[in-house]
Amino acid sequence: MRMDRRSLLTGARALVLEASTRLRWMLPYVTRVERQRRRRVIQHDPGRRSASAPGVIVADKTPTQVDVEIAGRLLGAYRATADAAGPARSARGSDVWMLITAQQSRFASILARGNPHELASYLCNVSRHDASIGITQGREEHKRIRRDRAYRDYLALMAKDKLVSLAEAVGALPVENPEQGSYGASIHADLDELVVRISERLGFDIAPPDIDGGLFKLRTAHGLFGERDANAIFTAWLLRSILRGAEPARICEIGAGSGRVAYWSRRLGSNSYTIVDLPHVNAVQGYYLLKSLPEDSIVLYGEQPARSDAAFTVWPSHAVGELEGREYDLVLNQDSMPEMSHDTVEDYLRWIRSVCRGVFVSINHESKPAYGAGFAQVSVPEIIREIGGFELQERYPYWLRRGYVVEVYRTL
């Protein structure tokens, strides 16, 4: 379904209104109801003591010649994507990302101009620019973090809360029991010790790559951590657990954010990973992976892999038909299908049935919030029940975010 200009503007205004309503409970002065909701987002009870965490905005990065070369590759892939997309680019149904994309005009202009020096400078600090809206942070979020100390304190505490949940999920920290024993202590754990414990439990250093210029993170003696770093580490670990060590395993992720799960999957031993996403988001993902992994292991759209047995592929969503000959052991979607239109999700699920010989892992919410006049986000399990072809094998809460559910489906 296509939207006319008036409907698009109405939807955009409604999305902004909804976003501002959701953010009100983060302000220094909030109502009692909003304070209650804020406490529910933080999973660990701090008790009567004030829990705090040291947050910092990562210093801006200066682009190097390597960044310029990476930007050149990204622009080549983007041009190949645009040539292949043709008129199909305007044929997507209405969804949240149509509205987010409308807010990313500066990024679109930079991609259109095709100057690798300009793109390299932009991507070095992408978390304070419009390309990271809906991915990591975004321009307005960056401004708010800079001016609002209470908001910074909350985001830092939320990031620490994620690290505590990650430690519990992998067994590096015992889970507190509200029925008996001590309670309300975990959120006060020493940050540096937390990082060490998680690293020891997983068997490798969990310090994220230092490439997130402009992004708000926790400061530790072992690196800078954002909430999305903790989520990505856990999700990659979860995928390995679901695959039960089956190697070599071929993974595909639909809607991959900045590409962090792919990075941590590589650190956990994966050597075949395909990302499918919007063409302009591919540029953000390609930059993150090319900065953090060996260059010859990343294949962008339109390129030929240097090593076909060790390729991490970044692919535009409109070209998934070109991947029909592949077979994946696991297909992942995390926190993005509900933001797509019903038709888009249905198309993806039918495609997954054709290429997945193993399991489809959905990590999403099921709350179906409104995002515009007459529009609401969708429910993945509801659409799966409509179209069939999947057998639910496991369902359980996602450790790091309340309200998110892990579902593991076998394709039929």
RAMOUR-V368001 format. One record per backbone hydrogen bond with DSSP energy under -1.0 kcal/mol. CO is the residue of the C=O (numbers start at 1). NH is the residue of the N-H. Records with the same first field share a line. If there is no record, write none. Layout:
CO=NH  NH
//
This chain:
4=8
5=9
6=10
7=11
8=12
9=13
10=14
11=15
12=16
13=17
14=18
15=19
16=20
17=21
18=22
19=23
23=26
24=27
31=35
32=36
33=37
34=38
35=39
36=40
37=41
38=42
54=219
56=217
58=214
64=68
65=69
66=70
67=71
68=72
69=73
70=74
71=75
72=76
73=77
74=78
75=79
76=80
77=81
78=82
79=83
80=84
81=85
82=86
85=88
86=89
87=90
88=91
95=99
96=100
97=101
98=102
100=103
101=104
104=108
105=109
106=110
107=111
108=112
109=113
110=114
115=119
116=120
117=121
118=122
119=123
120=124
123=126
124=213
125=128
126=129
129=132
130=133
132=135  136  137
138=142
139=143
140=144
141=145
142=146
143=147
144=148
148=152
149=153
150=154
151=155
152=156
153=157
154=158
155=159
156=160
157=161
158=162
159=163
160=164
161=165
162=166
163=167
164=168
165=169
166=170
167=172  173
185=188
186=189
190=194
191=195
192=196
193=197
194=198
195=199
196=200
197=201
198=202
199=203  204
209=211
212=215
215=58
217=56
218=225
220=223
223=220
225=218
226=230
227=231
228=232
229=233
230=234
231=235
232=236
233=237
234=238
235=239
236=240
237=241
238=242
239=243
240=245
243=246
250=329  330
251=274
252=332
253=276
256=259
259=263
260=264
261=265
262=266
263=267
264=268
265=270
266=269
272=251
273=313
274=253
275=315
276=255
277=317
278=282
281=285
282=286
283=287
284=288
285=289
286=290
287=291
288=292
289=293
294=297
295=298
297=312
299=314
300=303
307=310
311=273
312=299
313=275
315=277
316=319
317=320
319=322
320=323
321=324
323=326
328=357
329=359
330=252
331=361
332=254
333=363
336=339
337=340
338=378
339=96
341=345
342=346
343=347
344=348
345=349
346=350
347=351
348=352
349=353
351=355
352=356
355=328
358=411
359=331
360=409
361=333
362=407
363=335
364=405
369=377
372=375
375=371  372
379=383
380=384
381=385
382=386
383=387
384=388
389=412
391=410
394=408
396=406
401=404
404=398
405=364
406=396
407=362
408=393  394
409=360
410=391
//
